[in-house]
Amino acid sequence: MTKRIRPLVDCVFKAILGDNNNTSQLIHFLNSILTLKNEKRIISVEILNPYNEKEFGDDKLSILDLKATDQSGRYFQVEVQISVPSWLKEKILLNWASIYQTQLQEENAYSKLKPTVSIWLMENTLFPADKDSDKDKYLHLNFKVYEPDLKIPLSDHLNIHVIQFPYFRTDYPITNDKQRWLYFLKEGQNLDIDNLPESLQTEEIIKAMRTLQHFSEDQRAYLNYLTRVDNERYKLSIKETLMENENLIKQQQFQIQQQNSQLQQQNFQLQQQNSQLQLLDAKIQKQEKQIQNFILFLKKAGITIPDDDMKTDFDFI
């Protein structure tokens, strides 16, 4: 492979698993990731939004996820998420609800609804592990609906899987198909189809590597790939710019809050000084009243004091 191709770039991912001519890849992927066994295994699938190479070259807003239904009527959604915005949890739930709701046509009864399984492949962490020892547990999270105290399930129709690739250890031995798919999706751009590790030399992984090789060697496919990568970089740049602006606004808000706090403190000090001045003014008025009463008393007693003397005596007040 002459060029490095990331399997988790949307157009590549859909080419690997969403091609109607190669549904066996999707069947193997779903059975492996969901560890479906016996009667629950997927035998056949119908891809509801199959991969179309042209749509990725011409339409920057093409549908990025993969939707399919199996022989029992179950619905599956697989989506790759590069960034982790604050509203992503709500988006995950809304996407599941949208797929579940679309099953119900006007003539259908609620009993016709089938389980809907969402699989989200995260290049970044949505649910961080509190401890290093818990990281393996946070690799593959499975969310369902149940009563938390009695553990009574409401329904098996809601099934949301979140796979967080930062917690996948590439230094661990690869012993099963699920690990093979996760290793390939995380490290595919670093693999060589002619020199694959023995643990990855399966029919499905070799087919997936051939898809990477196609994107590397076919000019149109490679240009489509570069377009998608550039779109991702552009979106990440916008996100970083928004975050920088948000941080700047927060700093400015903090400075304004500090200034408001200082102004409030100064206003409080002014109020205290004003109260002290009012008390002092009241005290002066009281003393002036006492002086006036004392002068009046002296006059009534027939004691005459020159105005200059009185002024001199009471100037200190």
Backbone bond lengths (Angstrom), bond angles and torsions (degrees), N, CA, C in turn:
res aa  C-N    CA-C-N  psi(-1)  N-CA   C-N-CA  omega(-1)  CA-C   N-CA-C  phi
1 M - - - 1.462 - - 1.523 108.39 -
2 T 1.330 115.70 117.18 1.461 119.56 -172.32 1.525 113.12 -77.64
3 K 1.327 117.81 -25.38 1.470 121.42 -178.74 1.521 109.07 -125.36
4 R 1.319 115.45 149.44 1.464 120.36 178.78 1.532 109.82 -80.18
5 I 1.313 117.19 123.80 1.458 122.51 -178.90 1.525 108.80 -121.55
6 R 1.335 116.32 123.38 1.474 120.66 -179.93 1.528 109.98 -83.01
7 P 1.323 118.35 123.04 1.470 120.68 -179.01 1.526 113.37 -63.35
8 L 1.323 118.44 -25.76 1.460 120.83 -174.91 1.530 113.38 -87.37
9 V 1.320 117.96 0.46 1.466 119.24 169.71 1.531 107.19 -70.03
10 D 1.332 117.25 133.27 1.464 121.47 -165.14 1.527 114.88 -52.76
11 C 1.347 118.27 -45.46 1.461 119.09 -177.10 1.531 111.23 -66.04
12 V 1.313 116.86 -33.97 1.466 121.08 178.65 1.527 109.93 -71.44
13 F 1.314 115.51 -45.35 1.465 120.41 -178.46 1.529 110.93 -59.72
14 K 1.344 116.00 -44.41 1.467 118.81 -179.46 1.526 111.22 -69.73
15 A 1.326 117.48 -30.65 1.458 119.72 177.04 1.529 110.87 -67.56
16 I 1.323 116.40 -34.80 1.471 120.94 -179.01 1.519 111.03 -70.70
17 L 1.348 117.07 -43.57 1.461 120.72 -171.04 1.526 114.37 -114.63
18 G 1.328 117.89 -13.14 1.460 119.31 -172.31 1.514 115.26 -110.77
19 D 1.312 118.47 18.42 1.461 122.31 179.85 1.530 109.27 -88.53
20 N 1.328 115.58 124.91 1.476 119.65 -178.98 1.523 113.08 -61.91
21 N 1.320 116.15 -22.67 1.465 119.50 179.12 1.526 112.56 -83.44
22 N 1.342 116.31 0.16 1.460 118.89 -175.29 1.528 110.02 -144.88
23 T 1.331 115.71 49.87 1.470 119.76 -176.71 1.529 112.28 -67.29
24 S 1.336 117.29 -19.26 1.466 119.38 179.59 1.528 111.15 -60.63
25 Q 1.334 117.06 -31.07 1.458 120.63 178.09 1.531 110.56 -63.64
26 L 1.325 116.16 -45.55 1.466 120.13 -179.47 1.526 110.78 -65.90
27 I 1.328 116.75 -41.42 1.469 120.14 178.27 1.526 110.18 -59.26
28 H 1.321 116.46 -46.56 1.462 120.32 -179.14 1.526 110.65 -64.97
29 F 1.325 117.19 -41.28 1.465 121.28 179.48 1.532 110.84 -61.60
30 L 1.329 117.53 -49.31 1.463 120.52 -177.49 1.527 111.28 -64.77
31 N 1.308 117.67 -45.30 1.470 120.29 178.72 1.521 111.19 -61.16
32 S 1.346 116.17 -36.17 1.470 119.82 -177.90 1.521 111.25 -74.24
33 I 1.329 117.76 -49.40 1.464 121.49 -176.82 1.517 111.11 -65.91
34 L 1.337 116.82 -39.93 1.474 121.03 -177.59 1.522 112.02 -89.41
35 T 1.326 117.16 -1.41 1.479 123.63 -177.44 1.530 110.89 46.35
36 L 1.322 115.31 51.48 1.470 120.68 179.43 1.528 109.41 -81.31
37 K 1.315 116.31 134.87 1.459 121.33 -176.75 1.526 110.54 -132.70
38 N 1.323 114.56 160.76 1.461 123.44 174.86 1.527 111.76 52.56
39 E 1.336 117.09 -127.33 1.466 120.29 -174.58 1.528 113.10 -71.29
40 K 1.332 117.69 -14.71 1.460 120.25 179.33 1.526 113.34 -85.74
41 R 1.348 116.74 -8.84 1.455 119.86 -178.67 1.525 110.68 -65.29
42 I 1.311 115.24 146.44 1.461 121.58 177.36 1.527 108.27 -81.79
43 I 1.322 116.21 130.00 1.463 121.47 -179.45 1.525 110.73 -103.47
44 S 1.338 115.38 -38.51 1.463 120.10 -179.61 1.526 108.67 -144.38
45 V 1.324 115.70 154.45 1.462 120.37 178.31 1.523 109.81 -137.67
46 E 1.312 114.62 152.71 1.462 121.75 168.95 1.524 106.95 -117.46
47 I 1.319 116.86 118.95 1.466 120.95 179.98 1.521 108.52 -81.23
48 L 1.324 117.15 120.41 1.460 121.96 -173.72 1.523 112.64 -81.69
49 N 1.333 118.39 -25.65 1.473 122.21 176.06 1.530 108.81 -134.10
50 P 1.332 116.25 74.59 1.477 120.47 -172.32 1.520 112.27 -64.04
51 Y 1.330 114.17 159.41 1.463 121.80 179.43 1.521 110.22 -65.69
52 N 1.325 115.16 134.67 1.456 122.29 175.43 1.516 107.28 -134.37
53 E 1.335 115.74 111.17 1.467 119.54 -174.20 1.519 112.01 -58.15
54 K 1.327 117.15 -34.92 1.459 120.49 -175.69 1.522 111.75 -67.36
55 E 1.343 116.97 -36.72 1.465 119.27 -175.21 1.530 111.76 -62.33
56 F 1.314 117.35 -30.72 1.465 119.69 -178.92 1.522 111.10 -76.94
57 G 1.307 117.21 -26.44 1.446 119.03 178.68 1.513 112.58 -81.07
58 D 1.346 116.91 -33.39 1.461 120.87 -174.00 1.517 113.75 -100.47
59 D 1.331 117.58 -21.79 1.460 119.80 -171.57 1.518 109.22 -124.93
60 K 1.323 116.69 106.83 1.463 120.74 -178.78 1.527 111.74 -71.99
61 L 1.336 117.16 -14.05 1.459 120.32 -178.02 1.523 111.22 -110.82
62 S 1.305 118.44 26.04 1.460 121.48 -179.59 1.521 110.45 -64.24
63 I 1.339 114.95 157.81 1.468 120.02 -178.05 1.522 109.47 -65.11
64 L 1.311 116.68 130.16 1.453 120.50 -171.48 1.523 113.62 -97.47
65 D 1.336 117.79 -18.18 1.459 118.46 -176.64 1.526 110.14 -93.15
66 L 1.313 114.59 178.00 1.464 121.87 -178.07 1.529 107.32 -123.99
67 K 1.330 116.70 126.69 1.470 121.12 -179.19 1.517 109.04 -122.07
68 A 1.345 115.47 140.51 1.465 120.48 -179.22 1.525 109.15 -154.81
69 T 1.315 114.85 162.76 1.465 121.06 174.09 1.528 107.89 -133.17
70 D 1.338 116.65 150.72 1.465 119.39 -175.98 1.520 111.12 -108.30
71 Q 1.334 115.65 -172.32 1.462 121.60 -173.34 1.523 112.87 -64.97
72 S 1.325 118.60 -23.22 1.464 121.36 -179.48 1.528 112.36 -94.56
73 G 1.329 116.58 -2.20 1.459 119.87 178.94 1.514 114.26 96.25
74 R 1.335 117.33 -2.43 1.465 119.56 177.05 1.529 110.62 -64.39
75 Y 1.325 115.45 146.31 1.459 120.65 178.30 1.528 109.65 -105.19
76 F 1.329 115.05 143.84 1.458 120.99 179.69 1.533 109.33 -130.70
77 Q 1.308 114.58 138.14 1.469 121.20 173.32 1.520 107.29 -128.60
78 V 1.342 116.04 130.95 1.459 121.08 176.03 1.519 107.37 -124.36
79 E 1.320 116.34 128.58 1.467 119.58 -178.89 1.526 109.90 -138.86
80 V 1.322 114.94 141.64 1.465 122.16 175.21 1.519 108.34 -98.97
81 Q 1.313 116.48 132.02 1.464 121.18 179.32 1.532 108.55 -122.94
82 I 1.332 115.83 118.13 1.462 120.51 -178.04 1.529 110.07 -84.11
83 S 1.331 116.26 -55.18 1.468 121.26 -179.61 1.521 109.52 -95.15
84 V 1.328 116.58 166.09 1.468 121.82 -178.97 1.520 108.55 -127.80
85 P 1.336 118.08 83.85 1.466 120.45 177.63 1.521 111.25 -72.17
86 S 1.324 116.04 166.25 1.467 120.93 -175.26 1.525 112.62 -65.56
87 W 1.332 117.33 -24.78 1.466 121.33 -176.70 1.524 112.73 -96.53
88 L 1.312 118.85 11.70 1.461 120.89 -173.12 1.533 112.45 -64.04
89 K 1.321 117.96 -38.26 1.470 119.82 -179.43 1.529 110.97 -59.88
90 E 1.334 115.66 -41.20 1.453 119.63 178.89 1.538 110.76 -66.76
91 K 1.336 116.15 -37.70 1.467 120.01 178.14 1.525 110.71 -63.76
92 I 1.318 117.56 -41.63 1.467 121.59 179.35 1.530 110.11 -58.62
93 L 1.325 115.77 -46.20 1.465 120.19 -178.58 1.528 110.92 -67.92
94 L 1.331 116.59 -41.28 1.464 120.07 -179.29 1.529 111.24 -65.67
95 N 1.341 117.21 -40.97 1.463 119.88 178.47 1.519 111.35 -62.18
96 W 1.341 116.23 -41.82 1.463 119.07 177.37 1.531 109.99 -61.60
97 A 1.338 116.11 -45.98 1.470 120.18 -177.58 1.524 111.14 -63.43
98 S 1.336 116.92 -36.52 1.468 120.05 -179.80 1.522 111.22 -64.25
99 I 1.332 116.27 -43.58 1.466 120.04 179.21 1.524 110.60 -66.79
100 Y 1.324 116.50 -41.81 1.473 120.89 -179.85 1.519 110.61 -63.38
101 Q 1.319 116.76 -41.06 1.460 121.25 -177.14 1.525 112.58 -69.96
102 T 1.331 116.58 -33.39 1.466 119.49 -177.40 1.530 112.25 -67.80
103 Q 1.330 117.92 -16.00 1.466 120.21 177.56 1.518 111.66 -66.02
104 L 1.333 116.12 -30.50 1.460 121.39 -169.73 1.526 110.21 -88.96
105 Q 1.304 116.25 105.07 1.451 121.33 174.40 1.528 109.56 -88.46
106 E 1.321 116.34 170.91 1.471 120.11 -175.26 1.524 112.30 -58.79
107 E 1.334 117.44 -36.33 1.458 120.30 -175.82 1.525 112.74 -88.01
108 N 1.338 117.60 -3.83 1.462 120.45 -175.87 1.522 112.05 -89.01
109 A 1.324 116.25 147.45 1.455 122.13 173.83 1.525 109.04 -91.67
110 Y 1.330 116.59 161.96 1.460 120.76 -179.96 1.528 111.29 -60.17
111 S 1.315 116.29 -27.25 1.463 119.98 -179.32 1.528 112.22 -66.90
112 K 1.331 116.51 -14.22 1.461 120.36 179.80 1.532 112.14 -81.82
113 L 1.321 117.47 -11.19 1.463 120.62 -179.11 1.531 110.53 -65.54
114 K 1.326 115.32 141.09 1.455 121.71 -178.98 1.527 110.31 -116.96
115 P 1.336 118.01 157.26 1.475 120.64 177.30 1.527 111.50 -55.87
116 T 1.315 115.28 143.51 1.461 122.11 177.31 1.524 108.49 -121.91
117 V 1.315 116.12 124.42 1.460 122.37 -175.96 1.528 108.93 -114.22
118 S 1.328 115.70 122.43 1.463 120.96 176.41 1.524 109.20 -108.29
119 I 1.326 115.84 134.92 1.468 121.80 176.99 1.518 107.26 -122.97
120 W 1.330 115.80 119.55 1.465 121.24 179.77 1.524 108.69 -112.93
121 L 1.322 115.27 120.38 1.460 121.81 179.15 1.524 108.41 -99.22
122 M 1.332 116.86 112.37 1.459 122.95 -171.91 1.530 111.56 -103.81
123 E 1.325 116.46 121.47 1.462 119.33 173.61 1.519 111.20 -76.58
124 N 1.336 116.28 -19.85 1.464 121.29 176.91 1.522 109.06 -124.13
125 T 1.316 116.06 173.24 1.460 121.16 -172.36 1.524 111.42 -90.59
126 L 1.320 115.75 125.12 1.467 121.67 173.76 1.526 110.80 -96.50
127 F 1.336 116.64 -36.99 1.468 122.15 179.06 1.531 108.14 -119.88
128 P 1.326 117.73 94.82 1.475 119.61 -176.70 1.521 112.29 -70.97
129 A 1.320 115.52 142.67 1.468 121.54 176.63 1.521 109.88 -77.67
130 D 1.327 116.16 136.93 1.464 120.63 -179.47 1.523 111.76 -71.55
131 K 1.332 116.39 -33.26 1.459 120.78 -177.52 1.527 109.80 -128.52
132 D 1.318 116.20 151.49 1.461 120.36 177.13 1.520 111.35 -60.53
133 S 1.316 115.96 -32.90 1.462 120.11 -178.33 1.527 112.14 -69.64
134 D 1.348 117.09 -16.54 1.461 121.05 -178.17 1.522 112.76 -95.77
135 K 1.323 118.22 -1.67 1.464 120.33 -172.72 1.523 112.57 -60.04
136 D 1.329 117.24 -38.72 1.468 119.64 179.50 1.523 111.03 -61.43
137 K 1.334 116.29 -35.20 1.464 120.29 179.73 1.525 112.11 -69.76
138 Y 1.332 116.40 -24.67 1.462 120.79 -177.10 1.525 112.58 -92.34
139 L 1.322 117.36 2.43 1.460 120.39 178.18 1.524 110.79 -66.11
140 H 1.326 116.45 -50.16 1.470 121.61 -177.36 1.529 108.15 -126.44
141 L 1.330 115.25 107.69 1.459 121.94 179.09 1.525 109.19 -104.93
142 N 1.336 115.85 138.22 1.465 121.14 -178.84 1.535 108.85 -124.05
143 F 1.338 116.10 114.79 1.462 121.67 -176.71 1.526 110.17 -102.18
144 K 1.343 114.73 132.07 1.461 121.74 178.42 1.532 108.43 -135.89
145 V 1.335 116.52 176.32 1.471 121.46 -178.60 1.524 108.39 -109.88
146 Y 1.333 116.03 121.65 1.460 120.16 177.74 1.527 110.12 -155.95
147 E 1.322 115.87 163.18 1.459 121.92 176.85 1.526 107.67 -77.03
148 P 1.350 118.73 122.20 1.475 120.30 -168.44 1.522 115.12 -67.43
149 D 1.326 118.58 -29.99 1.469 119.73 -177.34 1.528 112.20 -84.36
150 L 1.314 115.99 -47.56 1.463 120.51 -177.60 1.513 113.04 -91.93
151 K 1.349 117.09 -7.40 1.464 122.21 179.69 1.524 112.14 60.24
152 I 1.332 116.18 32.44 1.465 120.10 177.64 1.520 109.08 -86.38
153 P 1.326 118.62 121.62 1.475 120.04 179.22 1.522 111.09 -72.95
154 L 1.322 116.32 137.49 1.460 120.34 175.40 1.522 110.09 -75.72
155 S 1.328 115.45 -45.13 1.461 120.96 -179.38 1.521 108.36 -165.54
156 D 1.335 115.41 153.04 1.458 119.48 175.15 1.525 111.22 -92.83
157 H 1.333 117.08 9.89 1.460 120.69 -177.56 1.526 112.24 -77.07
158 L 1.318 117.73 -26.71 1.467 120.10 178.53 1.525 108.54 -96.41
159 N 1.322 114.80 122.58 1.459 120.46 -177.57 1.521 107.33 -150.13
160 I 1.325 116.52 105.28 1.456 121.54 -176.67 1.529 109.26 -118.43
161 H 1.319 115.79 123.57 1.456 121.56 179.78 1.529 109.34 -109.41
162 V 1.317 116.30 132.84 1.467 121.96 176.20 1.527 107.53 -121.83
163 I 1.329 115.70 117.16 1.465 121.09 178.87 1.522 108.27 -108.83
164 Q 1.329 116.24 119.54 1.462 122.64 -174.73 1.530 109.59 -105.05
165 F 1.321 116.16 102.47 1.463 120.71 -173.63 1.524 114.45 -63.05
166 P 1.345 121.14 -26.91 1.469 118.26 176.41 1.528 113.34 -58.87
167 Y 1.338 117.34 -20.65 1.461 120.47 -179.10 1.527 112.77 -97.78
168 F 1.331 116.89 5.73 1.459 118.98 177.33 1.521 109.41 -87.46
169 R 1.317 116.81 122.54 1.471 122.82 -176.97 1.525 109.63 -90.17
170 T 1.322 115.44 110.51 1.459 119.44 179.15 1.524 112.93 -76.48
171 D 1.342 116.60 -9.93 1.463 119.38 179.25 1.528 111.81 -90.24
172 Y 1.338 117.55 -2.72 1.460 120.35 176.82 1.531 110.06 -80.19
173 P 1.327 118.32 152.04 1.470 120.97 175.75 1.533 110.71 -63.26
174 I 1.328 116.45 141.83 1.464 121.75 177.60 1.524 107.82 -95.10
175 T 1.330 115.70 117.01 1.466 119.40 -172.42 1.522 113.65 -123.62
176 N 1.344 119.34 -8.09 1.468 120.51 -178.56 1.528 110.52 -146.92
177 D 1.322 116.12 171.48 1.464 121.41 -174.82 1.528 112.36 -66.78
178 K 1.325 117.26 -34.63 1.462 119.32 177.66 1.523 110.29 -60.89
179 Q 1.315 117.78 -46.99 1.461 121.27 178.16 1.529 111.63 -62.99
180 R 1.317 117.35 -34.40 1.473 120.64 178.84 1.527 110.34 -63.90
181 W 1.336 115.68 -45.91 1.465 118.81 -179.80 1.529 110.71 -64.64
182 L 1.317 117.45 -43.67 1.466 119.98 -178.66 1.528 110.81 -65.18
183 Y 1.329 116.15 -40.59 1.469 119.33 178.32 1.527 110.07 -63.31
184 F 1.333 116.24 -45.88 1.458 119.65 -179.60 1.532 111.13 -61.29
185 L 1.345 117.69 -45.53 1.470 121.05 -177.38 1.529 111.34 -64.47
186 K 1.315 117.11 -33.93 1.461 119.92 -178.91 1.526 112.59 -83.36
187 E 1.329 117.12 -37.32 1.465 120.81 -170.99 1.520 113.86 -117.21
188 G 1.332 117.92 9.63 1.456 120.29 -174.74 1.511 114.43 -55.40
189 Q 1.339 117.16 -35.68 1.468 120.22 -178.73 1.528 112.05 -67.24
190 N 1.319 116.68 -15.88 1.466 120.67 -179.90 1.533 112.60 -101.84
191 L 1.329 117.33 4.33 1.460 121.00 -176.98 1.526 110.86 -99.06
192 D 1.308 115.59 154.93 1.463 123.08 177.71 1.527 107.90 -118.59
193 I 1.317 116.75 121.98 1.469 120.18 -176.46 1.525 112.08 -60.14
194 D 1.307 117.55 -27.68 1.468 121.10 179.78 1.519 113.12 -87.63
195 N 1.317 116.18 -3.73 1.468 119.28 -177.73 1.529 110.29 -143.41
196 L 1.328 115.12 48.90 1.463 119.79 -179.37 1.527 110.70 -74.40
197 P 1.361 116.75 144.97 1.466 118.89 171.67 1.524 109.83 -57.89
198 E 1.279 116.34 149.81 1.458 120.72 -176.31 1.524 111.81 -58.07
199 S 1.338 116.78 -35.66 1.462 120.30 -177.92 1.520 112.80 -68.46
200 L 1.346 117.74 -14.27 1.470 121.66 -179.81 1.522 112.87 -105.07
201 Q 1.304 117.06 2.93 1.459 120.18 -176.47 1.529 110.91 -85.49
202 T 1.341 114.60 65.19 1.464 121.41 174.82 1.525 108.28 -113.24
203 E 1.313 115.92 162.24 1.472 120.79 -178.08 1.521 111.01 -57.90
204 E 1.342 117.31 -42.21 1.462 120.74 -175.46 1.524 111.95 -69.11
205 I 1.305 117.79 -43.10 1.466 120.47 -178.87 1.523 110.53 -69.64
206 I 1.326 117.65 -36.84 1.466 120.56 177.78 1.527 110.15 -64.87
207 K 1.342 116.96 -40.07 1.469 120.01 175.86 1.525 110.40 -62.07
208 A 1.328 116.17 -43.44 1.460 120.11 179.34 1.527 110.85 -62.62
209 M 1.312 117.25 -39.82 1.465 121.27 177.49 1.525 111.19 -64.14
210 R 1.320 117.33 -34.49 1.470 120.34 177.91 1.536 111.00 -65.85
211 T 1.346 115.88 -32.22 1.466 119.15 175.32 1.521 110.16 -66.11
212 L 1.330 116.92 -41.81 1.466 119.84 175.93 1.528 110.09 -61.24
213 Q 1.319 115.87 -39.99 1.463 120.53 -179.97 1.536 110.36 -63.48
214 H 1.338 116.31 -38.22 1.467 120.41 177.94 1.524 110.79 -61.18
215 F 1.332 117.10 -45.56 1.461 120.42 179.27 1.529 111.36 -66.07
216 S 1.304 116.32 -28.46 1.462 119.83 179.82 1.519 112.37 -76.26
217 E 1.341 116.98 -36.42 1.460 120.25 -170.58 1.526 113.48 -101.89
218 D 1.334 118.39 -25.85 1.455 120.66 -179.95 1.530 109.57 -85.72
219 Q 1.334 117.26 124.97 1.465 121.22 -172.82 1.525 111.70 -62.40
220 R 1.329 117.37 -46.22 1.466 120.13 -179.14 1.527 110.80 -63.01
221 A 1.335 116.53 -46.31 1.463 120.53 -179.14 1.526 110.67 -63.11
222 Y 1.334 116.03 -39.86 1.465 119.06 -179.58 1.523 111.54 -67.51
223 L 1.339 117.13 -39.08 1.468 119.68 176.93 1.521 110.78 -64.72
224 N 1.342 117.24 -38.84 1.467 120.32 174.85 1.528 110.80 -60.59
225 Y 1.321 114.45 -43.05 1.472 119.50 178.98 1.522 110.81 -60.94
226 L 1.336 116.83 -46.63 1.468 120.07 179.85 1.517 111.22 -62.23
227 T 1.327 116.52 -36.46 1.472 120.43 177.82 1.517 110.94 -61.48
228 R 1.336 115.76 -44.51 1.466 119.25 -179.82 1.530 111.31 -66.62
229 V 1.338 115.79 -40.13 1.468 119.48 178.51 1.523 110.03 -63.26
230 D 1.347 116.48 -42.83 1.464 120.18 178.38 1.523 110.80 -63.23
231 N 1.333 116.66 -37.97 1.466 119.89 177.73 1.526 110.94 -62.99
232 E 1.337 115.28 -40.45 1.466 119.15 177.79 1.526 110.55 -63.19
233 R 1.345 115.79 -45.25 1.464 119.29 179.05 1.528 110.45 -60.82
234 Y 1.341 115.77 -41.13 1.458 120.44 -179.26 1.520 110.65 -62.58
235 K 1.348 115.96 -45.18 1.467 119.25 179.40 1.522 111.12 -64.66
236 L 1.334 116.71 -40.04 1.455 119.68 178.04 1.521 111.37 -65.71
237 S 1.348 116.53 -36.87 1.468 120.21 178.02 1.521 110.45 -64.67
238 I 1.338 116.06 -42.40 1.463 119.77 177.35 1.522 110.13 -61.60
239 K 1.344 115.50 -43.53 1.463 119.54 179.85 1.526 110.63 -61.30
240 E 1.349 116.53 -44.26 1.463 119.76 179.38 1.524 110.89 -63.26
241 T 1.344 116.78 -40.45 1.464 120.53 178.37 1.520 110.73 -63.53
242 L 1.333 116.18 -42.94 1.464 120.16 178.74 1.533 110.73 -63.48
243 M 1.342 115.47 -40.13 1.462 119.37 178.97 1.527 110.75 -65.50
244 E 1.349 116.15 -41.25 1.465 119.64 177.59 1.527 110.60 -62.22
245 N 1.352 116.17 -44.27 1.462 119.74 178.24 1.525 111.01 -64.18
246 E 1.331 115.47 -38.45 1.462 119.62 178.72 1.529 110.64 -64.10
247 N 1.340 115.87 -42.33 1.466 119.80 177.94 1.524 110.97 -64.30
248 L 1.349 116.28 -39.82 1.458 120.49 178.23 1.525 110.71 -63.59
249 I 1.323 116.17 -43.02 1.469 120.30 178.24 1.521 110.25 -62.91
250 K 1.342 116.80 -40.86 1.462 120.14 178.53 1.522 111.12 -63.13
251 Q 1.347 116.92 -41.07 1.466 120.57 177.57 1.524 110.58 -62.86
252 Q 1.333 116.11 -43.16 1.461 120.04 179.43 1.530 110.48 -65.39
253 Q 1.323 116.30 -40.45 1.465 119.85 177.38 1.529 110.94 -62.84
254 F 1.342 115.36 -39.28 1.457 119.24 178.77 1.529 110.69 -64.84
255 Q 1.339 115.61 -42.07 1.471 119.65 178.24 1.521 111.11 -63.74
256 I 1.323 116.17 -41.00 1.471 120.12 177.84 1.528 110.35 -63.41
257 Q 1.331 116.52 -41.84 1.463 120.27 177.87 1.527 110.99 -61.79
258 Q 1.350 116.16 -41.02 1.463 119.79 177.06 1.524 111.05 -63.24
259 Q 1.337 116.27 -43.79 1.461 120.20 179.01 1.528 110.94 -64.05
260 N 1.326 116.01 -41.07 1.464 119.60 176.76 1.516 111.08 -62.60
261 S 1.334 115.43 -39.91 1.462 119.51 178.28 1.528 111.23 -63.69
262 Q 1.349 115.50 -41.96 1.465 119.54 177.54 1.526 111.40 -64.10
263 L 1.344 115.62 -41.90 1.464 119.45 178.50 1.531 111.14 -64.08
264 Q 1.326 116.02 -39.70 1.464 119.62 177.40 1.528 110.88 -63.62
265 Q 1.346 115.07 -40.43 1.461 119.08 178.33 1.529 110.85 -64.99
266 Q 1.340 115.95 -43.65 1.466 119.53 177.83 1.528 111.03 -63.55
267 N 1.330 116.33 -39.62 1.466 120.27 178.39 1.524 110.43 -63.88
268 F 1.344 115.76 -38.81 1.463 119.57 177.77 1.528 111.03 -64.22
269 Q 1.345 115.66 -41.91 1.467 119.76 178.09 1.521 111.22 -63.54
270 L 1.341 116.40 -41.02 1.467 120.11 177.51 1.521 110.94 -63.16
271 Q 1.326 115.94 -39.71 1.468 119.27 177.68 1.525 111.07 -63.75
272 Q 1.353 115.37 -39.86 1.463 118.90 177.33 1.528 110.80 -63.84
273 Q 1.331 116.49 -44.92 1.463 120.26 178.53 1.524 111.14 -62.63
274 N 1.314 116.71 -39.94 1.464 120.49 178.04 1.517 110.77 -63.55
275 S 1.338 115.95 -40.25 1.471 119.50 177.84 1.532 110.75 -63.81
276 Q 1.349 115.94 -41.60 1.459 119.78 178.28 1.526 111.17 -63.55
277 L 1.354 116.65 -41.03 1.469 120.37 177.78 1.525 111.20 -63.68
278 Q 1.327 115.64 -39.32 1.469 119.18 177.85 1.526 111.28 -64.01
279 L 1.344 115.87 -40.66 1.461 119.59 177.73 1.532 110.81 -64.94
280 L 1.352 115.64 -42.50 1.454 119.97 179.07 1.524 111.34 -64.19
281 D 1.337 117.00 -41.16 1.462 121.44 178.20 1.521 110.58 -62.97
282 A 1.325 115.81 -41.65 1.467 119.49 178.38 1.529 110.67 -64.16
283 K 1.343 116.03 -38.68 1.463 120.22 178.68 1.535 111.35 -64.65
284 I 1.336 116.15 -41.64 1.470 120.75 179.11 1.524 110.42 -64.35
285 Q 1.348 114.59 -43.75 1.468 118.14 178.70 1.523 111.10 -61.22
286 K 1.330 115.78 -38.77 1.462 119.61 178.89 1.521 111.29 -65.12
287 Q 1.351 115.97 -41.75 1.470 119.83 179.34 1.528 111.27 -66.64
288 E 1.338 116.53 -39.71 1.465 119.55 177.28 1.517 110.68 -62.23
289 K 1.319 116.11 -38.68 1.467 120.01 178.14 1.523 110.89 -64.86
290 Q 1.349 115.08 -40.58 1.468 119.14 177.87 1.531 111.44 -63.20
291 I 1.352 116.59 -39.16 1.468 120.89 179.22 1.523 110.27 -64.79
292 Q 1.326 115.69 -44.81 1.454 119.97 179.64 1.534 110.97 -60.92
293 N 1.338 116.17 -42.43 1.465 119.90 178.36 1.534 111.38 -64.83
294 F 1.367 116.34 -37.04 1.461 120.08 179.93 1.542 110.68 -67.17
295 I 1.325 115.97 -41.93 1.479 119.81 178.38 1.520 109.99 -63.16
296 L 1.331 115.17 -42.65 1.455 119.08 178.95 1.531 110.79 -61.83
297 F 1.317 116.74 -39.47 1.464 121.37 178.11 1.528 110.87 -62.28
298 L 1.338 116.79 -43.15 1.470 120.36 179.42 1.514 111.35 -64.18
299 K 1.304 115.97 -39.88 1.463 118.94 179.53 1.527 110.78 -64.31
300 K 1.311 115.75 -42.15 1.459 119.16 178.43 1.527 111.40 -64.82
301 A 1.312 115.99 -29.78 1.468 120.25 179.48 1.528 111.47 -82.18
302 G 1.332 117.24 -0.70 1.457 120.53 178.59 1.500 114.18 80.67
303 I 1.267 115.65 15.24 1.460 119.41 178.86 1.522 107.68 -96.30
304 T 1.308 113.69 123.53 1.467 119.11 -179.42 1.513 108.79 -105.70
305 I 1.306 114.86 125.70 1.467 120.70 178.66 1.511 107.68 -119.78
306 P 1.309 117.33 125.24 1.468 119.32 178.67 1.527 111.07 -55.34
307 D 1.324 113.52 144.94 1.477 118.39 -179.08 1.522 112.04 -59.20
308 D 1.366 116.16 -38.06 1.463 118.32 -179.17 1.506 111.48 -64.64
309 D 1.379 114.86 -39.80 1.466 118.11 179.36 1.525 111.29 -65.44
310 M 1.344 113.18 -42.47 1.463 116.25 179.95 1.531 110.80 -61.32
311 K 1.355 114.56 -40.33 1.458 118.72 179.65 1.498 111.66 -63.03
312 T 1.382 113.92 -41.54 1.455 119.13 -179.87 1.513 111.39 -64.84
313 D 1.361 115.17 -41.38 1.452 118.61 -176.50 1.533 112.74 -67.71
314 F 1.349 114.03 -31.64 1.460 115.86 -171.95 1.530 114.04 -109.15
315 D 1.332 115.72 11.84 1.469 117.86 178.74 1.522 112.93 -67.22
316 F 1.349 112.63 -26.13 1.473 115.02 -175.84 1.511 111.31 -72.11
317 I 1.339 119.53 -15.50 1.467 122.00 -177.06 1.514 110.16 -79.67
